[in-house]
Amino acid sequence: MTTNELISEIKKKQSFLCIGLDVDLNKIPKHLLEKDDPIFAFNKAIIDATHHLCVAYKPNTAFYEAYGLKGWKSLKKTIDYINTNYPEIFTIADAKRGDIGNTSSMYAKAFFEDLNFDSITVAPYMGKDSVEPFLAFKNKHTILLALTSNQGAFDFQTLNVKGQDLYKQVLETSTTWENSKNLMYVVGATKAEFLTDIRKIIPHNFLLVPGIGAQGGNLQDVCKYGMNDSVGLLINSSRGIIYASNKEDFAEAAATKAKELQDQMSIILNK
Ligand SMILES: O=c1ccn([C@@H]2O[C@H](COP(=O)(O)O)[C@@H](O)[C@H]2O)c(=O)[nH]1
């Protein structure tokens, strides 16, 4: 999917919501555990109930890898289901990959070609040659970790290195890489006050912003400091939406939570 197609979906749906599909078998409704593939059954119901309220889905691969081969099959069924039934939705593999060049190329093939995700999260720690293999794919997006939502973000990302915070160097340097137009960045919703500075370095790129809902980030603050002329934000909520209920009504309850966020987004977009 191109960035322009994503922007036009945001305008059409009046939403820049990304729903995180982080499926934990201990948290889903008990009746689904009797199904052949409980993870896919859960995702399918959530997707069917919420696709008109969001523009992106983000399965975090950890929640699938944890269940071995079965989990990987559920991930494949989920992405195939979205691509077949809701091709207008932007898909994010939250896999946080990145390695030496030839290995990164194989990660990129796995997520962009075999699974056919639109984007993948990548760690910048190994530098240019670890990220460029992802950037080489046309109409695919590499979402680089910049300033993450967790407390540990302050361990390294905000360290002052040669007069500048490390995460700012990641932003600045990555814009010089081959095909950097394919870059988006992760900035945690819990770090909204940093967004003004971030936008000075990367005014145009999309930001994936996790941390609304369970982690306590504030939607209004993120939009105030992080929104640009093309919206430029994908706001993720996972647990806050998908675990709204663990009863038979779980999909409708998820849709209600998603609608609450979409309503707020619509107001913000029309201000
Ligand atoms: O900085 C980051 C980067 C990634 N995440 C991931 O986003 C979701 C958040 O889930 P919630 O349930 O809405 O808290 C999850 O997959 C994280 O691994 C993040 O939270 N922060």
Ligand as a Chemical Component Dictionary entry (heavy atoms), coordinates in Angstrom:
data_LIG
# 
_chem_comp.id                   LIG 
_chem_comp.type                 NON-POLYMER 
_chem_comp.pdbx_formal_charge   0 
_chem_comp.three_letter_code    LIG 
# 
loop_
_chem_comp_atom.comp_id 
_chem_comp_atom.atom_id 
_chem_comp_atom.alt_atom_id 
_chem_comp_atom.type_symbol 
_chem_comp_atom.charge 
_chem_comp_atom.model_Cartn_x 
_chem_comp_atom.model_Cartn_y 
_chem_comp_atom.model_Cartn_z 
_chem_comp_atom.pdbx_ordinal 
LIG O1 O1 O 0 7.330  1.425  21.987 1  
LIG C1 C1 C 0 6.573  0.471  21.799 2  
LIG C2 C2 C 0 6.692  -0.352 20.695 3  
LIG C3 C3 C 0 5.782  -1.360 20.538 4  
LIG N1 N1 N 0 4.789  -1.568 21.422 5  
LIG C4 C4 C 0 3.819  -2.664 21.152 6  
LIG O2 O2 O 0 2.537  -2.076 20.900 7  
LIG C5 C5 C 0 1.517  -2.850 21.527 8  
LIG C6 C6 C 0 0.875  -2.065 22.641 9  
LIG O3 O3 O 0 -0.110 -2.828 23.259 10 
LIG P1 P1 P 0 -1.152 -2.259 24.380 11 
LIG O4 O4 O 0 -1.876 -3.470 24.818 12 
LIG O5 O5 O 0 -2.040 -1.259 23.684 13 
LIG O6 O6 O 0 -0.340 -1.627 25.445 14 
LIG C7 C7 C 0 2.206  -4.131 21.990 15 
LIG O7 O7 O 0 2.208  -5.054 20.929 16 
LIG C8 C8 C 0 3.628  -3.665 22.268 17 
LIG O8 O8 O 0 4.563  -4.714 22.181 18 
LIG C9 C9 C 0 4.676  -0.760 22.512 19 
LIG O9 O9 O 0 3.775  -0.905 23.365 20 
LIG N2 N2 N 0 5.575  0.251  22.680 21 
# 
loop_
_chem_comp_bond.comp_id 
_chem_comp_bond.atom_id_1 
_chem_comp_bond.atom_id_2 
_chem_comp_bond.value_order 
_chem_comp_bond.pdbx_ordinal 
LIG O1 C1 DOUB 1  
LIG C1 C2 SING 2  
LIG C1 N2 SING 3  
LIG C2 C3 DOUB 4  
LIG C3 N1 SING 5  
LIG N1 C4 SING 6  
LIG N1 C9 SING 7  
LIG C4 O2 SING 8  
LIG C4 C8 SING 9  
LIG O2 C5 SING 10 
LIG C5 C6 SING 11 
LIG C5 C7 SING 12 
LIG C6 O3 SING 13 
LIG O3 P1 SING 14 
LIG P1 O4 DOUB 15 
LIG P1 O5 SING 16 
LIG P1 O6 SING 17 
LIG C7 O7 SING 18 
LIG C7 C8 SING 19 
LIG C8 O8 SING 20 
LIG C9 O9 DOUB 21 
LIG C9 N2 SING 22 
# 
